[in-house]
Amino acid sequence: MSTIQTIEPVIQLKGDAEAKDLTYGFIRSKVPAHCFERSALRGSLYLLRDFIYASVLVYLALNIDYLPSPTLRAAAWILYGFAQGCVGVGIWIIGHECGHGAFSAYNKLNNVVGWAVHSLLMVPFFSWKITHGRHHRYHAHIDKDVVFVPATESEVKAQEPSMFSKFIELVEETPLYHAITLLGHQLFGWQLYMLFNVSAGNKSLPPKEKGPKMLRNSHLDPIGSLFTSSQAPLIAISDIGLLIVGTSLYYLAQHIGSWKVVLLYVVPYMWVHHWLVAITYLHHTHPDVPHYDENAWTFVKGALCTVDRRFGWIGRHLFHEIIDYHVIHHLFPKIPFYHAEEATNAVTPFLGKQYRLDEGMYLKSLADTFGSCKVKTDADSKGELHWVRPEAGKKLN
């Protein structure tokens, strides 16, 4: 299990305040003003760079059939899928910047660019933007967050036992079960979230709908439970973007063959969404990071329950440092990614142990965290919920 690092405070806060008492305004005052400046030109150049990378990879892939042996061709397609998937993540992150208004100071430009690049990756831009905004607003709130909200002990105990649950209890500690469930998490986690809003909190829906309606909890449904009536046109526009790209892929397959479209687009698409699930999960899940109940939660405490991690050159260059500097992003989502490092370095001395950095091996951390972070305790006297430790031998039934 990788260990989490915290940064000791280098100042004494007024009134001997602890780091947990830091206010939003105090933290913001420590960020250099220019870190909030957004440049449409600079953002566009990064996007252009990513599209050049993608275009070069497609050009090379279209010449793979000229390689002399089936083994070389297979290896080249595997390498292409991985590389194009990494580039696709970078393009997705530019759309993510647009969704937060960090791409430029112009809202219409942010929406047009975000809709275009996310549609290209079969992501419903406005649907994602709306629910992602709720995630930022209520991060680490045990009821209102919308991303990777865990079950609590009392919720698990309240579930009616079944033959299936008893079977899972028998096999859940085996390496095979862990490998299969982790693979499913990575392959289908994004799609399940988009289609059914899985992993969202019990009180995360907008006021108009309270009850769970699985078939209506879709990011593709303009009149579903996730959105208000006024948001329905934006959801429809998101769906139109997906329809345009899906139709284009269909006609492309008629010209170059379905198998070639699978290799050129579908395989990188699966890599993109694998990385999105892994990145999101590891930013918001760690054995040492709590959730809060309604009474204890605040925006600042929730934002500081994110974890910065490291993923080497791919993370810093192709993924636009989204892995490396996510804490600052949750505090101030309009800071462009190219200012995130400077802003992080400016505030971490003041955050004390509330800043969390895990420099463990990334994919190993994914496997370890997925195996250990299953269920949260019920809220303690401070309103905090912590992960049930497997090694403690706690039984929920």
N, C-alpha and C positions, 0 to 999 in steps of 0.2 A: 504494500500500500504506500503510495507516495505521500509525503508529509507536506502539510501546509505551512507556509512561512508567514509571519506577521512582522510588521515594521514597528519598532519601538518609537514612541514620540520623542522628538528632539526639543520640544518646547514645553513649558508649563502653562496649561490653559488657565484663563482667568477664573479665580474662585476654585482652583483645584478640580475643575470639571474633568470628568473622565471622557475618553474618546467617544463613548457611546452617546454623550450629550452634545456632540457637535451639531450645529445647526446648518441647514442648507445654505443660508446666507454667508456664514463664516467660511464654509468650504469654498463657495463660489468666489469669495473675495481673494482667495489664494491662487486662483487660476489667472494667468496673464490674460489681459483683455483680448490680445490678438488671437488667442486660441479659439475664440468664438467666431472669428471672421471666416466666412464661407466664400469660396471662389468658384464660380461656375466654370471658368476657364480651366482651373487646375483640376477640378473634378472631371471635366470633359476629357482632359488629356489622359487621366488615369483610365477612363472608360475606353478611349481610343486605343491606348496601349493594350488593354485586355482584349479588345476585338482584333487587334493585329496578331496577338498571340494565338487567338482562336482560329483566325483565318490561315495562318501559317501551318497550324496543326492539321486543319482540314485539307489544305493543299498537299501536305506530306502524306496524309492518310489516303488520298485518292490515288497515290502512286505506290501504295503498299503491294498491290497485285503484281507489280513488276519485280518484286523480290524473288530470288531463285528457288526458295524452298518453302514448303508449307510451315515448317517450324519457325522460320524467320518471319513469315507473314503473320502467324498467330502471335508471336512475341511482339511484333510491331503493333498489332491491333490492341493488345493488352496495354502496352505502354501508352498508346494514343488515348485509350479510354481513361486511364488514370490521369494523364497530363491535361487532357481537355476538361475532365471533371474538376481539377484544381483551378484551371482558368475560369471555368463556369462559376465556381464559388466566388471568385473575385468580382465577376460581373454581377452576381446576385448581391454582393455586399454593396456595390454602387447603387443598386436599386434600394437596398436597405437604407443607405444614406439619404436617398430621395424620400423615403417614407418618413424619416425623422426631420426632414427639412435641413439636413446637413450638407446636401449636395450644392445648393446655392441659396441665395437670399430670395429667390423668386418661386413662390408656391406653385404657379402653373407649370414652370419649367420642371420643378421637382416631380410633379405628378405625371407629366408627359413622359419624361425620361424613365421614371420608376415603372410606370405602366408598360412601357415598351420593353425594357430589359427583363422585367419579371415575367411578362407574358412570353417572351422568347424562351424562358426556362420553365414554362408551364406553371407559373405561380400567379394566383389571382391577386393582383397588386393591392387594390383598395380593400379587399376582404382581409388580406393579411395585415395591411397597415392599421386597420381599425382594431383588430383583436390584439395586435402586437403593441398598440398604444395602451391597451388595458394591462397587458403584461408589465410594461414599464411603470404604469401608474400604481400597480398593486403588487409589485414583485415581493415574494416571500410572505405574502398574506395567505394564510392557510386556506381561506375560503374564496378569495377574490382573484388571486393570480390565475393565469390561464395556461401556464406552461409548466409541465413536470411537477404538478402539485401531488404530493404523496398521500396515500391513505394514512389514517391515524389508527392507533391501537383500538380505540373504541369502535371505529368504523369496521375494522376487520372482525372484531368480536361479534358485532351485530349481524354479520352476514350469516345466512342460513347455510349450514354445511351441506355439501353435496358429494356424490361419488367422485365427480371430477376434482373438486377441491381436495378431497382426501387423497386422491391419486397424486395431485401436484405436491401435496405435503410430503409424500413418500419419496418423490424424485427430485425435489427442487434444490437439494444440496449436491446433486451429482454434476460432474463437469459437463456431461452431454447436455443436460437440461439447461445449464448456464450458457453453453455455446449456442444452442438452438434459439433460446429466447433473446440473447444478445444479437444474434444475426437477424431475427425478426424485427427487433427494435430498430436496427440500423437500416434494414431494407424497406420497412413499411411504416416506420414511426411518423414520418412527415405526411404521408398520404392519409394515415388514420387521423392525424390532427386536422388536416384540411377537410376531410370528408365527415368526420364525426366529433371533432373537438375533444378528442381523448386527452386526458391528463389535466383538464381544466378544473378549477376549484368549484365547489358546490354552489357558490353564490357569485359566479363570474358572469352570468348572463345579464344583459341589460334589463331594466325594470319591467319591460312589457311582457316578458316570459320568465317564469320562475321554474316550472317543472321540467324534468329531463325529457326531451323528445329526440331520441337518437337520430331518427331519420330527418329531423329538421335542424340538427346541430351541424350544419355543413357550411363551409366557407363559400360554397358555390350557390347557395340558396338565397336569392335577394329578399325573400319574405320569411326566411327562417328565423330561428330563435336567437341567433347571434347578433342580429342587426336591428336597428330601429327603422321605422317606415321611411324616414328621410334619407337613410343610407342606401335604400334599395337600388336607386339608379346607379350608384357607384359600384355596387356588387354586380349589376348587370353589365356594366362596362368592363369589369374584370373578366367576366365570363366571355364577353365578346373577344377579348384579347386571346384567351385560351382557344376559342373556336377558330380564330384566324390562324394561329400557329398550328393547331392540330390539323386543320384543312390543308395548310401548306405542306406539312409533313406527309399527309396522305398522297397529295399529288406528286410530291417529290419521289415517294416510293414507287409510283407508277412509272417513273422515268428511269430511276437507277436501281430499283429493286428494294423490296422490304428489308431484306437482310442487310443491305448496305446502310439503310436508314437506322436500323437497330445499332449497327456498329458505330456509325457517325454521331448519332444523337442519343439513342436510348441508353446505351452503356454509360456515356458521360453524365447523362441525366441522373442515373442511379448513383454515380459517384458524388455528384453535387449534393443530393439529398442525404446520402450517408454522412457527408461532412457537416451539413447543416444540423442534422440530429445530434451528431457527436459534439459539435461546438456548443450548441445550445444547452445540451444536457450537462456538459462538464463546466460550463459557466455558472450553472445554477444548482449544481448538485455536488456536495462534498461531505464526507462524514463529520466534519467539524462545523458545518454551517447550519444554523437553525432556521426554522420558520417562526412566524409570530401569529398569535390570535388577534381578534378584532381590537381588544383593549390595549395590547402592547405594541402593535404595529405602528410604525411611522414611515413616511416615504424614505427618509434618510437611512433608517435602519434596514429597510427592505433593499434599497439600492446597494448598500454595503454588504449584503449577503450574496454578492457575486464574487467570482474567483478569477483572477488573472492567471493565465497559464502560458506555456511556451511551446511553439511548434517549429522552431528553426526557420530556415530560409523560406520554406513554403508558407509558413504562417505570416512572416513579416512582409514578404514581397507579393506573393500571389493572393493571399487572403487579406491583404491590406491591414494587417496587425489587429484584426478583430479579436483574435484569441489572446493576444498579449495585453491589450488594454481595454478590458470590458467593464471594469469597475467604474472608471471615469465616464464611460458611455452611459451607464445606467444613471449616474448622477446628472450628467449634462448631455443628453442625446443629440443636441444640435452642434456639438463640437465635431468638426470633420475628423475623419480617421487620421489624416496627416498631421493633426495637432495633438492627437491623443497621448503620445508618448511624453511630450513636453508638459501637458496638463497633468498627467499622472505623476510625473516627477515633482511637479510643483505642490501637489496636495498630499502625497503619501507621508511626508514628515509630520503632518498634522493629524493624520487619521489614527495613528497608533496601531493597536492590535485589531482595529476594525478594518484595516486593509489586509487582504488575503492574496497571497501569491503561491501557486503550487508549480514547482519546476520539475515535477516527476515526468517520466516518460509518458507521452500523451496517450498512446493507444493502450498501454498497460494501465494507466489511470482510468481509462474508459472501462476496461474489463473489471478492474478491482472495484470501482465505484458502483458499477451496475450490479455486482455481486453482493455488495454490502449495504447499499442504501435502498431499502425496500419499504419500510414502514416508519412513521414518526410516532414518538410517544405522544400522549395527550399533553396539553399545555400545563407547564408547571406554574409555580406561584408568581413567576415573572412574566407569564404569558408566552414563554418560549417552548417550542416543540423541537426535540432532538431526535436523531436517528436511533432506532433500536439497534443496539450492537449485536451482531450475530454471535460474537464470542461470549456474550454475557449469558447465552443459553436461555433467553427469554422466550416463552411460549405464549402465543396469542389465543390459543384455543384450549 
